Amino acid sequence: MILRLALACTLVATPLMATEWRLKEGDRPLNAAELAGLAGRTLTFYDDGRSTYSAGGSFSYTYSLANGGGTVFGTYHIAEDGSICTRFRNGLGRCDLYVLNGTRMLLITEKGERYPVRPE
């Protein structure tokens, strides 16, 4: 009985699934200084979608007109593994990892999808 209780407490205290990021050769996750430098910036993707990270922790994503336009809002924080976790106002959330591969920045989703960021 005590062993079952200890095991149950351990399962509650740890995440059920940790994300294993699907990195490719040459991918280097952004370091702490690079992640902090995202605050106050808008990153534009090749489909013209735009992610904006505010210095105060607010986040918005504006869809391209080709994808229906519109903007979703939320907040973000930098997780221990260096991923950026977003909580949207509708209650949904996700974590993404930004990497550099050579001079190109890419966003990698939890599903392993890769979205290159346009250079500024």
Residue frames relative to the residue before (quaternion, step in Angstrom):
aa qw qx qy qz dx dy dz
M 1.0000 0.0000 0.0000 0.0000 0.00 0.00 0.00
I 0.6680 0.4868 -0.3048 0.4733 3.61 0.89 -0.88
L 0.6329 0.5306 -0.3321 0.4556 3.58 1.01 -0.79
R 0.6532 0.5082 -0.3168 0.4634 3.62 0.96 -0.83
L 0.6454 0.5153 -0.3161 0.4668 3.58 1.00 -0.82
A 0.6522 0.5065 -0.3107 0.4708 3.60 0.96 -0.85
L 0.6503 0.5072 -0.3131 0.4710 3.57 0.99 -0.83
A 0.6431 0.5198 -0.3225 0.4608 3.61 0.94 -0.83
C 0.6540 0.5028 -0.3163 0.4684 3.61 0.95 -0.82
T 0.6326 0.5278 -0.3292 0.4613 3.60 1.03 -0.76
L 0.6694 0.5002 -0.3070 0.4554 3.58 0.93 -0.86
V 0.6429 0.5125 -0.3241 0.4679 3.59 1.03 -0.69
A 0.7085 0.4865 -0.2639 0.4378 3.58 0.98 -0.81
T 0.7437 0.3546 -0.2152 0.5242 3.60 1.18 -0.39
P 0.5504 -0.6073 0.4385 0.3687 3.59 -1.08 0.62
L 0.5328 -0.6381 0.4491 0.3275 3.54 -1.08 0.69
M 0.8021 0.0483 -0.0083 0.5952 3.58 1.02 -0.76
A 0.2001 -0.7465 0.6219 0.1266 3.55 -0.72 1.02
T 0.4716 -0.6732 0.4864 0.2962 3.57 -1.00 0.77
E 0.1488 -0.7319 0.6573 0.1002 3.52 -0.99 0.90
W 0.2966 -0.7924 0.5100 0.1551 3.53 -0.28 1.30
R 0.3652 -0.7336 0.5407 0.1902 3.55 -0.96 0.96
L 0.0112 -0.8220 0.5676 -0.0442 3.54 0.16 1.30
K 0.2842 -0.7246 0.6024 0.1771 3.52 -1.21 0.61
E 0.6843 -0.4606 0.3540 0.4408 3.53 -1.27 0.30
G 0.7820 0.2966 -0.2478 0.4889 3.56 -0.87 1.00
D 0.5421 0.6123 -0.4097 0.4042 3.61 1.23 -0.22
R 0.0003 0.7713 -0.6364 0.0121 3.55 -0.98 0.93
P 0.3899 -0.7215 0.5140 0.2514 3.59 -0.54 1.11
L 0.5687 -0.5889 0.4438 0.3644 3.57 -1.10 0.68
N 0.4081 -0.6959 0.5318 0.2577 3.56 -1.06 0.75
A 0.7516 -0.4158 0.2649 0.4381 3.58 -1.31 0.18
A 0.6689 0.4949 -0.3091 0.4606 3.60 0.91 -0.84
E 0.6530 0.5025 -0.3137 0.4719 3.60 0.99 -0.81
L 0.6399 0.5161 -0.3221 0.4694 3.59 1.02 -0.78
A 0.6486 0.5057 -0.3144 0.4741 3.58 0.95 -0.88
G 0.6438 0.5476 -0.3081 0.4367 3.59 1.12 -0.67
L 0.5384 0.6145 -0.4108 0.4046 3.60 1.24 -0.15
A 0.5483 0.6206 -0.3966 0.3962 3.59 1.18 -0.55
G 0.7998 0.2394 -0.2098 0.5089 3.54 -0.83 1.04
R 0.6552 0.5072 -0.3101 0.4662 3.59 1.26 0.06
T 0.2382 -0.7070 0.6420 0.1768 3.49 -1.36 0.40
L 0.1718 -0.7731 0.6060 0.0748 3.54 -0.82 1.07
T 0.1804 -0.7867 0.5856 0.0747 3.56 -0.84 1.03
F 0.2800 -0.7610 0.5693 0.1353 3.54 -0.92 1.01
Y 0.6702 -0.5394 0.3379 0.3816 3.57 -1.24 0.34
D 0.6371 0.4743 -0.3502 0.4964 3.63 1.22 -0.16
D 0.5310 -0.6555 0.3557 0.4023 3.58 1.41 0.19
G 0.4111 0.6573 -0.5067 0.3771 3.60 1.19 0.36
R 0.1613 -0.8070 0.5649 0.0600 3.59 -1.10 0.70
S 0.1655 -0.7526 0.6318 0.0839 3.56 -0.92 1.01
T 0.0844 -0.7920 0.6044 0.0194 3.56 -0.84 1.04
Y 0.1333 -0.7827 0.6074 0.0246 3.54 -0.79 1.15
S 0.2230 -0.7900 0.5595 0.1148 3.59 -0.51 1.16
A 0.6157 -0.5643 0.4080 0.3687 3.55 -1.21 0.58
G 0.6992 0.4790 -0.2700 0.4569 3.61 1.11 -0.61
G 0.6412 -0.5547 0.3223 0.4211 3.61 1.25 0.10
S 0.5027 0.6223 -0.4442 0.4035 3.59 1.26 0.16
F 0.1366 -0.7820 0.6065 0.0435 3.53 -1.20 0.66
S 0.0418 0.7647 -0.6426 -0.0220 3.54 -1.20 0.56
Y 0.1304 -0.7476 0.6443 0.0950 3.51 -1.24 0.60
T 0.1395 -0.7818 0.6058 0.0479 3.54 -0.80 1.10
Y 0.3522 -0.7439 0.5370 0.1849 3.53 -0.69 1.15
S 0.5347 -0.6006 0.4773 0.3543 3.55 -1.17 0.56
L 0.6297 -0.5268 0.4021 0.4053 3.57 -1.21 0.40
A 0.6203 0.5473 -0.3393 0.4478 3.59 1.06 -0.70
N 0.7259 0.3779 -0.2196 0.5311 3.60 1.21 -0.52
G 0.7234 -0.4745 0.2330 0.4442 3.57 1.15 0.61
G 0.3986 -0.7251 0.4807 0.2903 3.60 1.22 -0.15
G 0.5378 0.6343 -0.4566 0.3162 3.55 -1.25 -0.30
T 0.2345 -0.7676 0.5873 0.1039 3.51 -1.27 0.51
V 0.1671 -0.7465 0.6346 0.1096 3.55 -1.12 0.77
F 0.2323 -0.7922 0.5582 0.0826 3.55 -1.07 0.82
G 0.1628 0.7772 -0.5995 0.1002 3.52 -1.24 0.49
T 0.4647 -0.6180 0.5297 0.3486 3.52 -1.24 -0.58
Y 0.1625 -0.7809 0.5934 0.1083 3.56 -1.24 0.37
H 0.0313 -0.7530 0.6539 0.0665 3.50 -1.36 0.33
I 0.4460 -0.6602 0.5337 0.2836 3.54 -1.26 0.47
A 0.3241 -0.7668 0.5309 0.1585 3.56 -0.69 1.16
E 0.7050 -0.4779 0.3258 0.4103 3.56 -1.29 0.33
D 0.7009 0.4635 -0.2785 0.4652 3.60 1.06 -0.68
G 0.5966 -0.5920 0.3510 0.4129 3.60 1.29 0.09
S 0.5167 0.6151 -0.4403 0.4009 3.58 1.22 0.07
I 0.3660 -0.6907 0.5739 0.2440 3.54 -1.28 0.40
C 0.1422 -0.8051 0.5748 0.0341 3.53 -0.60 1.21
T 0.1511 -0.8010 0.5788 0.0224 3.51 -0.81 1.12
R 0.1208 -0.7434 0.6541 0.0695 3.55 -1.06 0.84
F 0.2520 -0.7922 0.5429 0.1191 3.55 -0.58 1.19
R 0.6597 -0.5357 0.3620 0.3831 3.57 -1.22 0.50
N 0.6578 0.5082 -0.3166 0.4570 3.60 1.15 -0.53
G 0.6189 -0.5803 0.3259 0.4171 3.58 1.31 0.12
L 0.5801 0.5674 -0.3868 0.4381 3.60 1.20 -0.26
G 0.0323 -0.8052 0.5919 0.0167 3.55 -1.19 0.43
R 0.0202 -0.7812 0.6237 0.0162 3.51 -1.32 0.26
C 0.2647 -0.7222 0.6082 0.1959 3.53 -1.31 0.27
D 0.0835 -0.7711 0.6309 0.0215 3.54 -1.12 0.80
L 0.2718 -0.7439 0.5887 0.1617 3.54 -1.22 0.51
Y 0.2207 -0.7447 0.6147 0.1373 3.56 -0.91 0.95
V 0.0282 -0.7845 0.6194 -0.0114 3.54 -0.99 0.93
L 0.2958 -0.6720 0.6340 0.2428 3.49 -1.37 0.26
N 0.0172 -0.7453 0.6663 0.0163 3.53 -1.08 0.80
G 0.7630 -0.0646 -0.0276 0.6425 3.52 -0.07 1.33
T 0.7680 -0.2926 0.2370 0.5181 3.58 -0.70 -1.07
R 0.5963 0.5918 -0.3496 0.4147 3.59 1.28 -0.10
M 0.2508 -0.7352 0.6101 0.1559 3.56 -1.02 0.90
L 0.0471 -0.7904 0.6107 0.0036 3.53 -1.04 0.88
L 0.2989 -0.6870 0.6265 0.2149 3.52 -1.29 0.53
I 0.1176 -0.7684 0.6262 0.0595 3.58 -0.92 0.96
T 0.3146 -0.7539 0.5485 0.1787 3.56 -0.78 1.04
E 0.6801 -0.4704 0.3698 0.4236 3.55 -1.32 0.18
K 0.6553 0.5009 -0.3016 0.4783 3.59 1.20 -0.52
G 0.5639 -0.6156 0.3802 0.3981 3.58 1.27 -0.17
E 0.4335 0.6809 -0.4762 0.3488 3.59 1.25 0.13
R 0.2174 -0.7867 0.5718 0.0835 3.56 -1.03 0.86
Y 0.0348 -0.7975 0.6014 -0.0328 3.55 -0.81 1.11
P 0.2731 -0.7771 0.5414 0.1685 3.59 -0.44 1.15
V 0.3572 -0.7089 0.5753 0.1972 3.52 -1.17 0.77
R 0.4758 -0.6585 0.4984 0.3026 3.56 -0.98 0.83
P 0.4901 -0.6269 0.4978 0.3449 3.59 -1.02 0.68
E 0.4824 -0.6710 0.4810 0.2927 3.58 -1.13 0.65
